Amino acid sequence: MDLRAPLDSAISDPFIMHFQNMNHSLDQLKPILSSLPVNAIFSDFAIAVKLAEISADLDIPYYIVATTSAQFFSLIAYLPVLTAEDPNVFSKPLGDVKIQELAPIRKSSIPPTWMDDSTNYLLPVFLLPNARSLAKVKGVLLNTFNWFEPETIAALNSGLVLNSLPPLFPIGPLRSHEPQESDHLPWLDEKPAESVVYVNFGSREVMSTDQMRELRKGLEICGCNYLWVIKGNENVHDSRELQEFSGDSSPEGSKSRGKIIRGWVDQERILAHPAIGGFVNQCEWVSVMQAAWYGVPMLAWPHHCDHKMNAETVEKAGLGIWIKDWGWGGEKLVNGKEIGLLLEQIMGDWDIKKAAKNVREKAREACEVGGSSEKVLMKVIAMLSSKQK
């Protein structure tokens, strides 16, 4: 089964259904594109298989804008080779996944859905067809920068990992063109510099109520100010339990130190605020790049997908710490005392703060005129300009 096949009523995963519907609608693009002076096509990897066909038919250069790290992209790109060598490569829980010219990837860092027989249909239905289409792509734009993932980017661009892989263009860290206004900045304005722990596990993560209690204990033990965004847990959102985290049941003094938010926030503006001194996050890649740009040290707490591989990159680059024994979010109940001690570390350890500030300097150097990311972006623009002429 592939994403171009007729819609399968047996598939109930909303993610796959969304992209199947999207791929089926892409046929309508071909006559539109053929009637316009289109210079290039840019898209997410998720719809590469169909757009690669259309762009080839119309002789329009096609680029993918990848939203992952270079390391995780290397795994996706190498999937056709891995599964051809061993169709059951991800059914074996022990050992490493080996990609030519790159460091081995621990099986424990592979997305859990790939290892589970009940969910690994993502590979043949979604990932493999798109990965095979990479040979038809003109290039891949990545939200990363050379200094942050030097070995991986160099290996992928050497042609030694896959000779059919298109060039990778690291142009990050990417930032919002127009940051949104935030109601939470006045509260942050009242706090001393680098005194606030920012906690946000994204819009899709569901943390158990017991784990949320332990996290709150950790914030209390740390003794720092905190800004905690709670999303995704319907059991908490729709019950009196939310009062436990934000109401009068909080210990004396913690209400003035902490602010709990329900719903969406402009994370980039929050991380940019001088009061923020640490970031607790699941290690989704966009968040990693935002933390890198602002030099905010991270406590990485991976939950699923590419998060462990991202956490490894964060740790290696000096942007934060990752406790591997915690496993995937939800696998074990992490106690509040351990969380609190780690929060004290990222908020108070000068070496950690210094390393994160160094990441910020390198990120900004990459985006300056003459920096590695700026030069790569100018190269892409020059390629598009020459095509237009």
C-alpha positions as CSV (number, residue, x, y, z in Angstrom):
1,M,0.0,0.0,0.0
2,D,1.3,3.5,-0.7
3,L,0.1,7.1,-0.3
4,R,-1.1,7.2,-4.0
5,A,-3.3,4.2,-3.7
6,P,-7.1,4.5,-3.3
7,L,-8.1,5.5,0.2
8,D,-8.1,2.5,2.5
9,S,-11.0,2.5,4.9
10,A,-9.1,0.1,7.1
11,I,-6.6,2.8,8.1
12,S,-7.9,4.7,11.1
13,D,-4.7,6.7,11.9
14,P,-5.7,10.3,11.4
15,F,-2.1,11.3,10.6
16,I,-2.0,8.8,7.7
17,M,-5.5,9.6,6.6
18,H,-4.6,13.3,6.4
19,F,-1.6,12.7,4.1
20,Q,-3.5,10.1,2.0
21,N,-6.2,12.7,1.4
22,M,-3.5,15.4,0.7
23,N,-1.7,13.2,-1.8
24,H,-4.9,12.3,-3.7
25,S,-5.7,16.0,-4.0
26,L,-2.2,16.8,-5.4
27,D,-3.2,15.6,-8.9
28,Q,-5.2,18.9,-9.2
29,L,-2.0,20.8,-8.9
30,K,-0.5,19.6,-12.2
31,P,-2.7,21.6,-14.6
32,I,-2.3,24.7,-12.4
33,L,1.5,24.4,-12.2
34,S,1.7,23.8,-15.9
35,S,-0.1,27.0,-16.7
36,L,2.2,29.2,-14.5
37,P,5.8,30.3,-14.7
38,V,6.8,28.2,-11.7
39,N,10.5,28.4,-10.8
40,A,10.6,25.7,-8.2
41,I,8.5,23.6,-5.9
42,F,9.1,23.4,-2.2
43,S,7.2,21.0,0.1
44,D,7.4,18.9,3.3
45,F,8.8,15.4,3.0
46,A,5.4,14.0,3.8
47,I,4.1,14.6,0.3
48,A,7.3,14.0,-1.6
49,V,6.3,10.9,-3.5
50,K,3.5,12.7,-5.5
51,L,5.2,16.0,-6.0
52,A,8.4,14.3,-7.2
53,E,6.3,12.8,-10.0
54,I,4.6,16.0,-10.9
55,S,7.8,18.1,-10.8
56,A,9.6,15.5,-13.0
57,D,6.7,15.6,-15.5
58,L,6.7,19.4,-15.7
59,D,10.5,19.7,-15.5
60,I,10.3,22.0,-12.4
61,P,13.1,21.7,-9.8
62,Y,11.7,20.2,-6.6
63,Y,13.1,20.8,-3.1
64,I,12.1,19.3,0.2
65,V,12.0,21.4,3.3
66,A,12.8,19.0,6.1
67,T,11.6,19.7,9.7
68,T,13.9,17.2,11.3
69,S,17.6,17.1,12.3
70,A,20.1,16.0,9.8
71,Q,20.7,12.8,11.9
72,F,17.0,11.8,11.8
73,F,16.8,12.7,8.1
74,S,19.8,10.3,7.5
75,L,17.8,7.5,9.0
76,I,14.7,8.2,6.9
77,A,16.8,8.5,3.7
78,Y,18.5,5.2,4.5
79,L,15.3,3.3,5.1
80,P,15.1,1.7,1.7
81,V,18.5,0.2,2.1
82,L,17.9,-0.9,5.7
83,T,14.6,-2.6,4.9
84,A,16.0,-4.2,1.7
85,E,18.8,-5.8,3.7
86,D,16.5,-6.9,6.5
87,P,12.7,-6.4,6.3
88,N,12.5,-7.1,10.0
89,V,15.3,-4.7,11.0
90,F,13.0,-2.8,13.4
91,S,11.3,-5.9,14.9
92,K,14.5,-6.7,16.8
93,P,14.7,-4.6,20.0
94,L,18.4,-5.1,20.6
95,G,21.5,-3.8,18.9
96,D,22.1,-0.8,16.7
97,V,21.0,0.5,13.3
98,K,24.0,1.0,11.1
99,I,24.1,3.6,8.4
100,Q,27.2,3.7,6.2
101,E,29.7,6.4,7.1
102,L,27.6,7.5,10.2
103,A,27.7,6.5,13.9
104,P,25.4,3.6,14.8
105,I,21.9,4.5,16.1
106,R,20.8,2.6,19.2
107,K,17.6,0.7,18.8
108,S,16.3,2.3,22.0
109,S,16.4,5.7,20.1
110,I,14.4,4.5,17.2
111,P,10.8,5.8,17.2
112,P,8.6,3.4,19.2
113,T,6.0,3.2,16.5
114,W,8.6,1.7,14.1
115,M,9.3,-1.1,16.6
116,D,5.7,-2.0,17.4
117,D,4.0,-4.4,15.1
118,S,0.6,-2.7,15.7
119,T,1.9,0.7,14.4
120,N,4.9,0.0,12.1
121,Y,2.6,0.2,9.0
122,L,3.9,3.8,9.0
123,L,7.1,2.5,7.3
124,P,5.6,0.8,4.1
125,V,2.6,3.2,3.9
126,F,4.2,6.5,4.6
127,L,7.9,6.7,5.0
128,L,9.4,4.3,2.5
129,P,7.5,5.6,-0.6
130,N,8.6,9.2,0.3
131,A,12.2,8.1,1.0
132,R,12.5,6.3,-2.4
133,S,11.4,9.5,-4.1
134,L,14.4,11.5,-2.7
135,A,16.4,10.5,-5.8
136,K,14.1,12.8,-7.9
137,V,14.6,15.8,-5.5
138,K,16.9,18.7,-6.4
139,G,17.9,19.4,-2.8
140,V,16.8,19.2,0.8
141,L,16.6,22.4,3.0
142,L,17.3,21.6,6.6
143,N,16.5,23.6,9.7
144,T,19.9,23.1,11.2
145,F,23.4,24.5,10.9
146,N,26.8,23.1,10.1
147,W,28.4,23.6,13.5
148,F,25.5,21.9,15.3
149,E,25.6,18.6,13.2
150,P,29.0,18.8,11.4
151,E,29.8,15.1,10.9
152,T,26.3,14.1,9.8
153,I,25.9,16.9,7.3
154,A,29.4,16.3,5.9
155,A,28.8,12.6,5.5
156,L,25.4,13.0,3.8
157,N,26.8,15.6,1.4
158,S,29.8,13.4,0.6
159,G,27.8,10.9,-1.5
160,L,29.3,8.1,0.6
161,V,26.1,7.4,2.6
162,L,23.8,7.2,-0.5
163,N,25.1,8.2,-3.9
164,S,21.5,9.0,-5.0
165,L,20.9,11.4,-2.2
166,P,20.3,15.0,-3.3
167,P,22.5,17.8,-1.7
168,L,21.5,18.9,1.8
169,F,21.3,22.7,2.4
170,P,21.5,23.5,6.2
171,I,19.9,27.0,6.4
172,G,19.0,27.1,10.1
173,P,18.1,28.0,12.7
174,L,14.9,29.3,11.0
175,R,12.9,31.9,12.9
176,S,9.4,33.3,12.8
177,H,9.1,36.3,10.4
178,E,6.5,38.0,12.7
179,P,6.4,36.8,16.3
180,Q,3.0,36.9,17.9
181,E,2.0,39.0,20.9
182,S,2.1,37.2,24.2
183,D,0.0,37.9,27.3
184,H,2.7,36.2,29.4
185,L,5.5,38.7,28.9
186,P,4.4,41.2,31.6
187,W,4.7,38.4,34.2
188,L,8.2,37.5,32.9
189,D,9.1,41.2,32.9
190,E,8.8,41.1,36.7
191,K,11.3,38.3,37.1
192,P,15.1,38.5,37.4
193,A,17.3,37.5,34.4
194,E,17.6,33.8,33.8
195,S,15.5,33.0,36.9
196,V,12.5,31.2,35.1
197,V,12.3,27.6,34.1
198,Y,10.1,27.3,31.0
199,V,8.2,24.0,30.7
200,N,6.4,23.0,27.5
201,F,5.9,19.5,26.1
202,G,4.2,20.7,22.9
203,S,0.6,20.4,21.7
204,R,0.5,16.6,21.2
205,E,2.1,15.2,24.3
206,V,0.0,13.6,27.0
207,M,1.6,13.4,30.4
208,S,-0.1,11.3,33.1
209,T,-1.5,13.2,36.1
210,D,0.9,11.3,38.4
211,Q,3.8,12.5,36.4
212,M,2.5,16.0,36.4
213,R,2.4,15.9,40.2
214,E,6.0,14.8,40.3
215,L,7.0,17.5,37.8
216,R,5.3,20.1,40.0
217,K,7.2,18.7,43.0
218,G,10.4,19.1,41.0
219,L,9.6,22.7,40.3
220,E,9.0,23.3,44.0
221,I,12.2,21.5,45.0
222,C,14.2,23.6,42.5
223,G,12.9,26.8,44.0
224,C,13.1,28.7,40.8
225,N,10.4,30.7,39.1
226,Y,8.6,28.7,36.4
227,L,6.3,29.2,33.4
228,W,4.5,25.9,32.7
229,V,2.4,25.3,29.6
230,I,-0.1,22.5,30.0
231,K,-1.6,21.1,26.8
232,G,-2.9,17.9,25.4
233,N,-4.0,16.1,28.6
234,E,-7.8,16.1,28.4
235,N,-8.1,14.4,31.8
236,V,-6.5,17.5,33.3
237,H,-8.0,20.1,31.1
238,D,-11.6,19.0,31.7
239,S,-11.5,18.1,35.4
240,R,-10.9,19.6,38.8
241,E,-7.4,18.2,38.6
242,L,-6.2,21.3,36.8
243,Q,-6.9,23.2,40.1
244,E,-4.3,21.0,41.7
245,F,-1.6,22.4,39.5
246,S,-2.7,26.0,39.3
247,G,-5.0,26.7,42.2
248,D,-5.0,27.3,45.9
249,S,-3.7,23.8,46.6
250,S,-0.3,24.8,45.5
251,P,2.2,25.2,48.4
252,E,2.6,28.6,50.0
253,G,4.8,30.8,47.9
254,S,4.7,28.6,44.7
255,K,1.8,30.6,43.2
256,S,3.9,33.8,43.1
257,R,6.9,31.9,41.7
258,G,4.9,30.0,39.1
259,K,2.6,30.7,36.2
260,I,0.6,27.9,34.5
261,I,-0.9,28.4,31.0
262,R,-3.4,26.4,29.2
263,G,-3.4,26.6,25.4
264,W,-1.1,27.9,22.7
265,V,1.9,30.3,23.5
266,D,4.4,32.0,21.3
267,Q,7.3,29.9,22.4
268,E,9.9,31.9,20.4
269,R,9.0,35.1,22.2
270,I,9.1,33.3,25.6
271,L,12.5,31.8,24.9
272,A,13.8,35.2,23.8
273,H,12.9,36.8,27.1
274,P,15.9,37.5,29.3
275,A,14.1,36.0,32.4
276,I,14.2,32.5,30.9
277,G,17.1,30.5,32.2
278,G,16.1,26.9,31.4
279,F,13.8,24.9,29.1
280,V,12.2,21.5,29.9
281,N,11.0,20.0,26.6
282,Q,10.4,16.7,24.8
283,C,13.1,17.7,22.2
284,E,10.9,18.3,19.2
285,W,13.3,19.7,16.6
286,V,11.8,23.1,16.1
287,S,12.1,23.6,19.9
288,V,15.7,22.5,19.8
289,M,16.5,25.1,17.1
290,Q,14.7,27.8,19.0
291,A,16.6,27.0,22.2
292,A,19.9,27.0,20.2
293,W,19.1,30.5,18.8
294,Y,18.5,32.0,22.2
295,G,21.1,29.9,24.1
296,V,18.6,28.5,26.6
297,P,19.9,25.2,28.2
298,M,17.5,22.3,27.9
299,L,16.5,19.4,30.1
300,A,15.6,17.0,27.3
301,W,12.8,14.6,28.1
302,P,12.0,12.6,24.9
303,H,8.5,11.3,24.4
304,H,8.3,9.7,20.9
305,C,9.3,9.9,17.3
306,D,12.8,11.5,16.7
307,H,13.0,13.0,20.2
308,K,15.8,10.7,21.5
309,M,18.0,11.2,18.5
310,N,17.4,15.0,18.9
311,A,18.3,14.7,22.6
312,E,21.5,13.0,21.7
313,T,22.4,15.9,19.4
314,V,21.4,18.5,22.1
315,E,23.7,16.8,24.6
316,K,26.6,16.4,22.1
317,A,26.4,20.1,21.1
318,G,26.4,21.3,24.7
319,L,22.8,22.7,24.6
320,G,21.6,20.7,27.6
321,I,21.4,17.4,29.4
322,W,19.5,14.2,28.7
323,I,18.9,11.5,31.3
324,K,18.8,8.3,29.2
325,D,17.5,6.2,32.2
326,W,14.1,8.0,32.0
327,G,13.4,6.2,28.7
328,W,10.5,7.5,26.6
329,G,8.0,9.8,28.3
330,G,5.4,7.7,30.1
331,E,7.6,4.5,30.3
332,K,8.4,5.2,34.0
333,L,7.3,7.6,36.7
334,V,10.2,10.0,37.2
335,N,10.2,11.2,40.8
336,G,10.0,14.9,41.7
337,K,13.3,14.9,43.7
338,E,15.3,13.8,40.7
339,I,13.6,16.3,38.4
340,G,14.2,19.1,41.0
341,L,17.9,18.3,41.2
342,L,18.3,18.4,37.4
343,L,16.4,21.7,37.2
344,E,18.8,23.1,39.8
345,Q,21.6,21.9,37.6
346,I,20.5,23.5,34.3
347,M,19.5,26.7,36.2
348,G,22.6,27.0,38.3
349,D,25.5,25.2,36.7
350,W,27.8,27.8,35.1
351,D,29.4,25.3,32.7
352,I,26.0,24.3,31.3
353,K,25.0,27.9,30.9
354,K,28.3,28.8,29.2
355,A,28.0,25.9,26.8
356,A,24.4,26.9,25.8
357,K,25.6,30.5,25.3
358,N,28.3,29.2,23.0
359,V,25.6,27.4,20.9
360,R,23.8,30.7,20.6
361,E,26.9,32.4,19.3
362,K,27.5,29.7,16.8
363,A,23.8,29.7,15.7
364,R,23.9,33.5,15.1
365,E,27.3,33.3,13.3
366,A,25.8,30.8,10.9
367,C,23.0,33.2,10.0
368,E,25.1,36.3,9.6
369,V,26.2,37.5,6.2
370,G,29.0,35.2,5.3
371,G,27.9,32.6,7.8
372,S,27.5,29.0,6.8
373,S,23.7,29.0,6.7
374,E,23.5,32.4,5.0
375,K,25.9,31.3,2.3
376,V,24.0,28.1,1.7
377,L,20.7,30.0,1.4
378,M,22.3,32.4,-1.1
379,K,23.5,29.4,-3.1
380,V,19.9,28.1,-3.3
381,I,18.6,31.5,-4.3
382,A,21.3,31.7,-7.0
383,M,20.3,28.3,-8.3
384,L,16.7,29.4,-8.6
385,S,17.7,32.7,-10.2
386,S,19.7,30.9,-12.9
387,K,16.8,28.6,-13.6
388,Q,14.5,31.6,-14.1
389,K,16.9,33.1,-16.6
